[in-house]
Amino acid sequence: MAYNITINNRIETKNTFKGLPKNTAKLSEELTTNLTKRQRILAKIIDLKEGDSGLSHTRFAQATLTNWFPKAIFARGLADLSEVTFLEVCEGALFFYLPSIVGEYFSRRHIFNKNLPKELHKEVSKPVSEVIKLGEKKAQKILPNKAAIVLSCAAIPAAEYALSFAKNLFTLKVFNQADFTSVANLDKNKKGEDDAKKRKVEVSAKSHLKKAGLFSASAFALSILLGRTGQNSKNISKLCEYMLNPGAKLYRGLEKQGINNKKLKNFLEKYINLDFARKSDGSLALGNGQLAVTVLSGVAGYFGAAKDRGKLDVQEVATRVPIIAAYTIFGSTLFDESFKKILHKDKKYPEILTYDKASEQYVVAKLNEIPSIARQSVKGDEKLLRKKIQELFKAKSKIALVPFFFALSVVGAALSLVSRICTQYRYNKTLNSNNSK
Protein backbone atom coordinates (compact mmCIF):
# COMPACT_ATOMS: atom_id res chain seq x y z
CA MET A 1 0.00 0.00 0.00
CA ALA A 2 2.91 2.36 0.59
CA TYR A 3 3.33 4.80 -2.28
CA ASN A 4 5.46 7.94 -2.19
CA ILE A 5 2.79 10.49 -3.00
CA THR A 6 2.48 14.22 -2.62
CA ILE A 7 -0.65 15.64 -4.19
CA ASN A 8 -2.18 19.06 -3.75
CA ASN A 9 -4.75 20.98 -5.75
CA ARG A 10 -1.95 21.17 -8.25
CA ILE A 11 0.31 18.23 -9.02
CA GLU A 12 3.73 18.50 -7.44
CA THR A 13 6.85 16.61 -8.40
CA LYS A 14 6.02 13.28 -6.79
CA ASN A 15 4.58 9.91 -7.66
CA THR A 16 1.02 10.80 -8.53
CA PHE A 17 -1.91 9.04 -10.07
CA LYS A 18 -1.60 9.50 -13.80
CA GLY A 19 -3.79 8.95 -16.78
CA LEU A 20 -3.17 7.09 -20.00
CA PRO A 21 0.27 7.37 -21.65
CA LYS A 22 1.26 10.40 -23.62
CA ASN A 23 4.47 12.03 -24.77
CA THR A 24 6.77 13.45 -22.16
CA ALA A 25 9.51 16.07 -22.32
CA LYS A 26 12.94 14.49 -22.70
CA LEU A 27 15.98 15.19 -20.59
CA SER A 28 18.06 17.92 -22.19
CA GLU A 29 21.04 16.90 -24.30
CA GLU A 30 23.28 19.30 -22.39
CA LEU A 31 22.46 17.47 -19.17
CA THR A 32 22.84 13.89 -20.42
CA THR A 33 26.08 14.49 -22.38
CA ASN A 34 27.73 15.83 -19.23
CA LEU A 35 26.74 12.86 -17.07
CA THR A 36 28.39 9.47 -16.80
CA LYS A 37 26.59 6.38 -18.11
CA ARG A 38 25.43 5.41 -14.61
CA GLN A 39 24.29 8.94 -13.88
CA ARG A 40 22.22 9.00 -17.08
CA ILE A 41 20.39 5.87 -15.94
CA LEU A 42 19.82 7.46 -12.54
CA ALA A 43 18.59 10.66 -14.21
CA LYS A 44 15.94 8.69 -16.09
CA ILE A 45 14.78 7.08 -12.82
CA ILE A 46 14.52 10.48 -11.11
CA ASP A 47 12.71 11.91 -14.13
CA LEU A 48 10.14 9.10 -14.00
CA LYS A 49 9.74 9.55 -10.25
CA GLU A 50 9.24 13.30 -10.38
CA GLY A 51 7.83 14.03 -13.78
CA ASP A 52 4.27 14.91 -14.79
CA SER A 53 4.53 12.68 -17.84
CA GLY A 54 1.37 10.64 -17.56
CA LEU A 55 3.27 7.39 -18.08
CA SER A 56 0.98 5.11 -16.13
CA HIS A 57 2.59 1.91 -17.37
CA THR A 58 6.08 2.93 -16.25
CA ARG A 59 4.89 4.30 -12.92
CA PHE A 60 2.77 1.23 -12.29
CA ALA A 61 5.74 -1.07 -12.90
CA GLN A 62 8.08 1.10 -10.81
CA ALA A 63 5.78 1.46 -7.80
CA THR A 64 4.57 -2.14 -7.86
CA LEU A 65 8.11 -3.50 -7.98
CA THR A 66 9.19 -1.14 -5.17
CA ASN A 67 6.34 -2.22 -2.89
CA TRP A 68 6.37 -5.89 -3.89
CA PHE A 69 10.10 -6.62 -3.73
CA PRO A 70 10.79 -6.12 0.02
CA LYS A 71 7.70 -8.16 0.93
CA ALA A 72 8.53 -10.89 -1.56
CA ILE A 73 11.98 -11.33 -0.02
CA PHE A 74 10.41 -12.36 3.28
CA ALA A 75 7.57 -14.42 1.81
CA ARG A 76 6.88 -17.55 3.89
CA GLY A 77 5.87 -19.83 1.07
CA LEU A 78 4.22 -19.90 -2.34
CA ALA A 79 0.76 -18.99 -1.02
CA ASP A 80 2.14 -16.02 0.93
CA LEU A 81 4.20 -14.85 -2.06
CA SER A 82 1.16 -15.18 -4.33
CA GLU A 83 -0.96 -13.11 -1.94
CA VAL A 84 1.67 -10.37 -1.81
CA THR A 85 1.91 -10.37 -5.59
CA PHE A 86 -1.87 -10.34 -6.02
CA LEU A 87 -2.32 -7.42 -3.61
CA GLU A 88 0.53 -5.29 -4.92
CA VAL A 89 -0.32 -5.75 -8.60
CA CYS A 90 -4.02 -5.05 -8.00
CA GLU A 91 -3.33 -2.07 -5.71
CA GLY A 92 -0.86 -0.68 -8.22
CA ALA A 93 -3.42 -0.94 -11.00
CA LEU A 94 -6.09 0.58 -8.76
CA PHE A 95 -3.93 3.55 -7.73
CA PHE A 96 -2.26 4.27 -11.07
CA TYR A 97 -4.99 3.51 -13.60
CA LEU A 98 -8.48 3.57 -12.11
CA PRO A 99 -8.61 7.21 -10.90
CA SER A 100 -7.78 8.76 -14.24
CA ILE A 101 -9.61 6.16 -16.34
CA VAL A 102 -12.83 6.43 -14.31
CA GLY A 103 -12.63 10.07 -13.23
CA GLU A 104 -11.06 11.76 -16.25
CA TYR A 105 -11.61 9.62 -19.31
CA PHE A 106 -14.94 7.98 -18.52
CA SER A 107 -16.93 10.20 -16.16
CA ARG A 108 -15.66 13.66 -17.01
CA ARG A 109 -15.11 13.45 -20.77
CA HIS A 110 -17.80 11.02 -21.86
CA ILE A 111 -20.60 11.67 -19.36
CA PHE A 112 -20.54 14.85 -17.32
CA ASN A 113 -19.01 17.22 -19.88
CA LYS A 114 -22.29 16.85 -21.77
CA ASN A 115 -24.05 18.66 -18.93
CA LEU A 116 -21.87 21.76 -19.28
CA PRO A 117 -21.38 24.45 -21.94
CA LYS A 118 -18.19 23.77 -23.89
CA GLU A 119 -16.46 26.87 -22.55
CA LEU A 120 -16.71 25.49 -18.98
CA HIS A 121 -15.22 22.08 -19.70
CA LYS A 122 -11.70 23.12 -18.73
CA GLU A 123 -12.88 24.85 -15.55
CA VAL A 124 -14.05 21.61 -13.93
CA SER A 125 -10.56 20.57 -12.90
CA LYS A 126 -9.93 23.82 -11.03
CA PRO A 127 -10.04 23.77 -7.19
CA VAL A 128 -13.31 24.83 -5.56
CA SER A 129 -11.81 28.15 -4.41
CA GLU A 130 -10.95 29.06 -8.02
CA VAL A 131 -14.33 27.93 -9.35
CA ILE A 132 -16.13 30.24 -6.88
CA LYS A 133 -14.09 33.17 -8.18
CA LEU A 134 -15.57 32.59 -11.66
CA GLY A 135 -18.89 33.94 -10.41
CA GLU A 136 -22.11 32.53 -8.95
CA LYS A 137 -23.71 31.50 -12.25
CA LYS A 138 -20.67 29.55 -13.50
CA ALA A 139 -20.02 28.05 -10.07
CA GLN A 140 -23.61 26.83 -9.89
CA LYS A 141 -23.05 24.85 -13.09
CA ILE A 142 -19.52 23.61 -12.34
CA LEU A 143 -19.72 22.56 -8.67
CA PRO A 144 -22.48 19.91 -9.08
CA ASN A 145 -20.56 18.62 -12.10
CA LYS A 146 -17.37 18.31 -10.06
CA ALA A 147 -19.24 16.64 -7.19
CA ALA A 148 -20.89 14.21 -9.62
CA ILE A 149 -17.51 13.15 -11.02
CA VAL A 150 -16.19 12.55 -7.49
CA LEU A 151 -19.30 10.54 -6.58
CA SER A 152 -18.98 8.45 -9.74
CA CYS A 153 -15.53 7.38 -8.55
CA ALA A 154 -16.79 5.80 -5.33
CA ALA A 155 -15.76 2.53 -6.95
CA ILE A 156 -12.13 3.37 -6.16
CA PRO A 157 -12.28 3.24 -2.32
CA ALA A 158 -14.88 0.45 -2.63
CA ALA A 159 -12.45 -1.58 -4.74
CA GLU A 160 -9.64 -0.95 -2.27
CA TYR A 161 -11.87 -2.16 0.56
CA ALA A 162 -12.94 -5.28 -1.35
CA LEU A 163 -9.42 -6.13 -2.51
CA SER A 164 -8.42 -7.95 0.70
CA PHE A 165 -11.54 -10.12 0.51
CA ALA A 166 -10.75 -10.84 -3.14
CA LYS A 167 -7.27 -11.87 -1.98
CA ASN A 168 -8.79 -14.33 0.53
CA LEU A 169 -10.95 -15.80 -2.22
CA PHE A 170 -7.99 -16.01 -4.58
CA THR A 171 -5.91 -17.95 -2.02
CA LEU A 172 -8.82 -20.25 -1.21
CA LYS A 173 -9.50 -21.12 -4.85
CA VAL A 174 -5.87 -21.43 -5.96
CA PHE A 175 -4.26 -22.98 -2.88
CA ASN A 176 -7.31 -24.38 -1.05
CA GLN A 177 -6.22 -22.51 2.09
CA ALA A 178 -8.39 -20.34 4.34
CA ASP A 179 -6.51 -20.51 7.65
CA PHE A 180 -3.76 -17.92 8.11
CA THR A 181 -1.45 -20.44 9.77
CA SER A 182 -1.48 -22.42 6.51
CA VAL A 183 -1.03 -19.40 4.26
CA ALA A 184 1.87 -18.07 6.35
CA ASN A 185 3.36 -21.57 6.58
CA LEU A 186 3.54 -21.33 10.36
CA ASP A 187 2.63 -24.96 10.96
CA LYS A 188 4.79 -26.99 8.60
CA ASN A 189 3.20 -30.25 9.67
CA LYS A 190 -0.39 -29.18 9.17
CA LYS A 191 -2.38 -31.29 6.71
CA GLY A 192 -5.75 -30.15 5.46
CA GLU A 193 -8.13 -27.53 6.82
CA ASP A 194 -11.56 -27.33 8.35
CA ASP A 195 -14.21 -27.21 5.61
CA ALA A 196 -16.40 -24.98 7.78
CA LYS A 197 -13.58 -22.41 7.95
CA LYS A 198 -13.24 -22.50 4.17
CA ARG A 199 -16.96 -21.95 3.69
CA LYS A 200 -16.91 -19.05 6.15
CA VAL A 201 -14.06 -17.31 4.31
CA GLU A 202 -15.67 -17.89 0.90
CA VAL A 203 -19.13 -16.68 1.93
CA SER A 204 -17.69 -13.60 3.63
CA ALA A 205 -15.47 -12.73 0.66
CA LYS A 206 -18.28 -13.05 -1.88
CA SER A 207 -20.65 -11.07 0.34
CA HIS A 208 -18.23 -8.16 0.73
CA LEU A 209 -17.42 -8.16 -2.99
CA LYS A 210 -21.15 -7.94 -3.80
CA LYS A 211 -21.67 -5.13 -1.28
CA ALA A 212 -18.74 -3.18 -2.75
CA GLY A 213 -20.23 -3.62 -6.21
CA LEU A 214 -23.69 -2.48 -5.10
CA PHE A 215 -22.24 0.52 -3.30
CA SER A 216 -20.29 1.54 -6.40
CA ALA A 217 -23.31 1.13 -8.67
CA SER A 218 -25.57 3.11 -6.31
CA ALA A 219 -23.05 5.94 -6.02
CA PHE A 220 -22.68 6.07 -9.79
CA ALA A 221 -26.46 6.23 -10.30
CA LEU A 222 -26.65 9.07 -7.76
CA SER A 223 -23.82 10.87 -9.57
CA ILE A 224 -25.77 10.77 -12.85
CA LEU A 225 -28.78 12.31 -11.10
CA LEU A 226 -26.64 15.00 -9.46
CA GLY A 227 -24.85 15.83 -12.71
CA ARG A 228 -28.10 16.29 -14.61
CA THR A 229 -30.17 18.19 -12.04
CA GLY A 230 -27.74 19.75 -9.54
CA GLN A 231 -26.93 22.86 -11.56
CA ASN A 232 -30.58 23.91 -11.49
CA SER A 233 -30.50 24.51 -7.73
CA LYS A 234 -28.47 27.04 -5.76
CA ASN A 235 -28.90 24.98 -2.60
CA ILE A 236 -27.52 21.82 -4.25
CA SER A 237 -24.63 23.81 -5.67
CA LYS A 238 -23.86 25.15 -2.18
CA LEU A 239 -24.09 21.64 -0.76
CA CYS A 240 -21.62 20.43 -3.40
CA GLU A 241 -19.19 23.12 -2.27
CA TYR A 242 -19.33 21.66 1.25
CA MET A 243 -19.03 18.12 -0.08
CA LEU A 244 -15.97 18.81 -2.22
CA ASN A 245 -13.91 20.66 0.37
CA PRO A 246 -15.41 20.27 3.85
CA GLY A 247 -12.03 21.07 5.42
CA ALA A 248 -12.15 24.66 4.13
CA LYS A 249 -15.66 25.14 5.51
CA LEU A 250 -14.64 23.60 8.82
CA TYR A 251 -11.73 26.00 9.17
CA ARG A 252 -13.95 28.99 8.43
CA GLY A 253 -16.13 27.90 11.32
CA LEU A 254 -13.08 27.62 13.56
CA GLU A 255 -11.98 31.10 12.52
CA LYS A 256 -15.30 32.47 13.71
CA GLN A 257 -14.52 30.89 17.09
CA GLY A 258 -11.24 32.78 17.22
CA ILE A 259 -8.96 29.97 16.05
CA ASN A 260 -6.36 31.16 13.56
CA ASN A 261 -3.67 28.64 12.70
CA LYS A 262 -2.17 28.47 9.22
CA LYS A 263 -0.84 24.92 9.62
CA LEU A 264 -4.24 23.69 10.75
CA LYS A 265 -5.83 25.51 7.81
CA ASN A 266 -3.46 23.88 5.33
CA PHE A 267 -3.99 20.45 6.89
CA LEU A 268 -7.79 20.66 6.81
CA GLU A 269 -7.90 22.01 3.27
CA LYS A 270 -5.42 19.39 2.09
CA TYR A 271 -6.70 16.20 3.71
CA ILE A 272 -10.37 16.92 4.49
CA ASN A 273 -10.92 17.49 0.80
CA LEU A 274 -12.72 15.19 -1.62
CA ASP A 275 -11.95 17.21 -4.73
CA PHE A 276 -9.66 15.90 -7.44
CA ALA A 277 -6.17 17.25 -7.88
CA ARG A 278 -5.33 18.99 -11.15
CA LYS A 279 -2.49 17.87 -13.38
CA SER A 280 -0.44 20.37 -15.38
CA ASP A 281 -2.41 19.56 -18.53
CA GLY A 282 -5.72 20.33 -16.79
CA SER A 283 -6.82 16.70 -16.41
CA LEU A 284 -7.88 15.06 -13.15
CA ALA A 285 -5.84 13.05 -10.68
CA LEU A 286 -6.57 11.72 -7.20
CA GLY A 287 -6.25 14.37 -4.48
CA ASN A 288 -4.88 14.03 -0.96
CA GLY A 289 -8.30 13.70 0.65
CA GLN A 290 -9.38 11.08 -1.88
CA LEU A 291 -6.14 9.24 -1.25
CA ALA A 292 -6.84 9.28 2.50
CA VAL A 293 -10.36 7.91 2.00
CA THR A 294 -9.08 5.17 -0.32
CA VAL A 295 -6.27 4.15 2.02
CA LEU A 296 -8.55 4.10 5.07
CA SER A 297 -11.04 1.99 3.11
CA GLY A 298 -8.18 -0.38 2.39
CA VAL A 299 -7.27 -0.53 6.09
CA ALA A 300 -10.87 -1.49 6.96
CA GLY A 301 -10.75 -4.17 4.27
CA TYR A 302 -7.44 -5.53 5.53
CA PHE A 303 -8.78 -5.93 9.05
CA GLY A 304 -12.13 -7.34 7.93
CA ALA A 305 -10.53 -9.95 5.67
CA ALA A 306 -7.94 -10.82 8.33
CA LYS A 307 -10.67 -11.41 10.92
CA ASP A 308 -12.15 -14.10 8.67
CA ARG A 309 -8.85 -16.02 8.65
CA GLY A 310 -7.93 -15.92 12.32
CA LYS A 311 -6.49 -13.98 15.23
CA LEU A 312 -2.88 -14.21 14.03
CA ASP A 313 -3.77 -12.59 10.73
CA VAL A 314 -5.50 -9.73 12.56
CA GLN A 315 -2.45 -9.26 14.79
CA GLU A 316 -0.09 -9.19 11.82
CA VAL A 317 -2.28 -6.63 10.06
CA ALA A 318 -2.35 -4.54 13.26
CA THR A 319 1.45 -4.64 13.41
CA ARG A 320 2.00 -3.56 9.83
CA VAL A 321 -0.93 -1.88 8.09
CA PRO A 322 -1.61 1.18 10.32
CA ILE A 323 2.02 2.27 9.97
CA ILE A 324 1.96 1.80 6.21
CA ALA A 325 -1.36 3.64 5.94
CA ALA A 326 -0.11 6.59 8.00
CA TYR A 327 3.08 6.75 5.94
CA THR A 328 1.12 6.58 2.68
CA ILE A 329 -1.20 9.44 3.65
CA PHE A 330 1.16 11.65 5.64
CA GLY A 331 4.59 10.13 6.14
CA SER A 332 6.07 10.31 2.66
CA THR A 333 5.29 14.03 2.47
CA LEU A 334 6.47 14.72 6.02
CA PHE A 335 9.72 12.77 5.58
CA ASP A 336 10.45 14.41 2.24
CA GLU A 337 9.78 17.92 3.55
CA SER A 338 11.69 17.27 6.79
CA PHE A 339 14.68 16.00 4.86
CA LYS A 340 14.68 19.12 2.66
CA LYS A 341 14.28 21.30 5.74
CA ILE A 342 17.36 19.74 7.37
CA LEU A 343 19.42 20.16 4.21
CA HIS A 344 18.28 23.77 3.80
CA LYS A 345 18.98 24.59 7.44
CA ASP A 346 22.49 23.17 7.07
CA LYS A 347 22.87 25.29 3.92
CA LYS A 348 23.33 22.23 1.73
CA TYR A 349 22.92 22.56 -2.03
CA PRO A 350 21.69 26.20 -2.02
CA GLU A 351 22.02 26.37 -5.81
CA ILE A 352 19.25 23.83 -6.36
CA LEU A 353 17.37 23.79 -3.02
CA THR A 354 15.52 26.96 -2.02
CA TYR A 355 12.61 27.94 0.19
CA ASP A 356 9.62 29.73 -1.34
CA LYS A 357 8.07 31.96 1.34
CA ALA A 358 4.90 32.56 -0.65
CA SER A 359 3.96 28.87 -0.84
CA GLU A 360 5.92 27.94 2.31
CA GLN A 361 7.46 25.03 0.43
CA TYR A 362 10.97 23.87 -0.37
CA VAL A 363 11.69 24.01 -4.09
CA VAL A 364 14.20 21.75 -5.83
CA ALA A 365 15.47 22.57 -9.30
CA LYS A 366 14.30 20.35 -12.15
CA LEU A 367 16.80 18.07 -13.86
CA ASN A 368 16.82 20.15 -17.04
CA GLU A 369 17.51 23.31 -15.02
CA ILE A 370 20.83 21.93 -13.74
CA PRO A 371 22.96 22.87 -16.80
CA SER A 372 21.88 26.54 -16.74
CA ILE A 373 22.47 26.75 -12.97
CA ALA A 374 25.90 25.18 -13.49
CA ARG A 375 26.72 27.70 -16.24
CA GLN A 376 25.90 30.60 -13.95
CA SER A 377 28.08 29.09 -11.24
CA VAL A 378 31.20 28.53 -13.39
CA LYS A 379 30.72 31.87 -15.20
CA GLY A 380 31.30 30.50 -18.69
CA ASP A 381 34.31 28.31 -17.86
CA GLU A 382 33.62 25.31 -20.11
CA LYS A 383 36.37 23.24 -18.43
CA LEU A 384 34.54 23.36 -15.11
CA LEU A 385 31.04 22.97 -16.56
CA ARG A 386 30.94 19.16 -16.76
CA LYS A 387 32.28 18.81 -13.22
CA LYS A 388 29.74 21.32 -11.89
CA ILE A 389 26.81 19.64 -13.66
CA GLN A 390 27.80 16.30 -12.14
CA GLU A 391 28.17 17.92 -8.71
CA LEU A 392 24.68 19.43 -8.89
CA PHE A 393 23.26 16.19 -10.24
CA LYS A 394 24.67 14.26 -7.27
CA ALA A 395 22.98 16.75 -4.93
CA LYS A 396 19.71 16.41 -6.86
CA SER A 397 19.97 12.61 -6.65
CA LYS A 398 20.42 12.72 -2.89
CA ILE A 399 17.43 15.00 -2.38
CA ALA A 400 15.23 12.87 -4.64
CA LEU A 401 16.27 9.36 -3.67
CA VAL A 402 16.96 9.37 0.09
CA PRO A 403 13.19 9.48 0.87
CA PHE A 404 12.66 6.77 -1.75
CA PHE A 405 15.21 4.41 -0.20
CA PHE A 406 13.84 5.18 3.26
CA ALA A 407 10.44 3.97 2.11
CA LEU A 408 11.94 0.91 0.45
CA SER A 409 14.18 -0.14 3.35
CA VAL A 410 12.28 0.96 6.45
CA VAL A 411 8.59 1.10 5.51
CA GLY A 412 8.95 -1.79 3.08
CA ALA A 413 11.62 -4.31 4.03
CA ALA A 414 12.14 -3.68 7.76
CA LEU A 415 8.44 -3.49 8.58
CA SER A 416 7.72 -6.66 6.57
CA LEU A 417 10.49 -8.52 8.40
CA VAL A 418 9.41 -7.29 11.85
CA SER A 419 5.75 -8.17 11.28
CA ARG A 420 6.68 -11.69 10.16
CA ILE A 421 9.01 -12.22 13.15
CA CYS A 422 6.26 -11.02 15.49
CA THR A 423 3.73 -13.37 13.89
CA GLN A 424 6.06 -16.35 14.24
CA TYR A 425 6.71 -15.41 17.87
CA ARG A 426 2.98 -15.16 18.63
CA TYR A 427 2.33 -18.51 16.98
CA ASN A 428 5.16 -20.24 18.88
CA LYS A 429 3.99 -18.69 22.16
CA THR A 430 0.42 -19.87 21.59
CA LEU A 431 1.65 -23.34 20.61
CA ASN A 432 3.87 -23.66 23.69
CA SER A 433 1.02 -22.43 25.91
CA ASN A 434 -1.34 -25.08 24.48
CA ASN A 435 1.25 -27.84 24.84
CA SER A 436 1.91 -26.97 28.48
CA LYS A 437 -1.75 -27.41 29.41
C-alpha positions, 0 to 999 in steps of 0.5 A: 500500500505504501506509495510515495505520493504528494498531491495538492490541488496542483500536481507537485513533483512526486509519484502521482496518479496518472492517466493514460500514456502520452508524450513526455519532455525528454531530458536535455542533451546538455544534461545527459552528455555531461553525465556518466553512463550510470548517472544518465540511468539514474537521471531517467529514474529520477525523471520518472519519479518526479515528472508529470509525464502521464506514463501510467505503465512505467509508474505502475511497474516502478511502484509495484516493484518497489512495494512488492520486492521487500515483501517478496523477499520475506515471503513464507511460502508460495501462497504467501508470495502469491498473496503479496503479488496479487495485492501489490499488482491489484493495488498498483493498477487501482492507484495508477490507472483507475482514478484517471480512467474512471474520473477523467476519461470515462466520467468527465469526458464522456458523461458529465461534460455533456451537462456543461457548456463547452467553454466550462469544460476546462474549468471543472478541474480547477479547485473549488476556491478558483471555481467560486471566483468565476462567479455565482452563475458559473459556479452553480453549473460547475460545482455539481458537475465536479461533485458528480464526477467525485461521486462516480468514482466511489468505486475506487475506495470500494475496490480498495476495501474489497481487494483484501476479501478478493485476496482471501478468495484467490488464495482459497481457490488457488491454494485451497487454504483459508486458515492464516497459519497455513497461508503463512506456513507457520505450521509446517506439519499441518495437513488439510483444513476445516471445511467450515472455515473455508466456507466461512471465508468464501461466503464472507469474501463473496458477500463483501465483494457484492456489497462493494459492487452495489455501493459503487453502482448506487453511487454512480447512479446518484452521480448521474442524477446529481450531474443532470439536475444539480446545476438547477438549484443554488442549494444543491450547488452550495451543498456540493461546495461543502461536499468537495472541500469540507475542510475549508468550511470547517476551518472557516467555522473555527476562525469564527470561534477565534482559532487562527492557525495556518498549519491547521488551515493547510492540513484541513484544506489538504486532507479533508478534501474530496476534490480531485487534484489537477495535473499540469495539462488540466486533467484530473488526478486523485487528491490528498483527501481522496487518497486518504479515504481510499487508504482508510477503506483499504485498512478497513478491508485488511482488518475485515478480511484478516478477521475471517482467517484468524487472530494471528492474521488480525495481529499481523495486520495490526502490526504492519498496516496502520504504519503503512497507511499513516506513511502513505497518507502523511509520512512520505510528504512529512519525511520528504519535507523534513529531509529538505528542511534539514538540508536547507537549514544546514545550507546544503545545495543552495544552488538547487534547493531553495525555500519559497516563502509565498507557498511555504514550500521547499523548491528543488530545481528540475533536472533540465535546469541543472545545466543553466544553474551550473553555467551561472556558477562557473561563469562561462568556464567550459572546463569546469562545466561538466564537473559542476553539472555532475556535482549538482546532479549528485545533490539532486539525486540525494534530495530525490532518492533518500526518501525513496530508499527510506520507504523501500528499506524501512517502511517496506523491508524492515516493517515486513520482516518485523511483522513476520518475526512477530507473527512467528513469535505469537504462533510459537507462544500460543503453541507452547502455551497449548502444549503446556496445558 
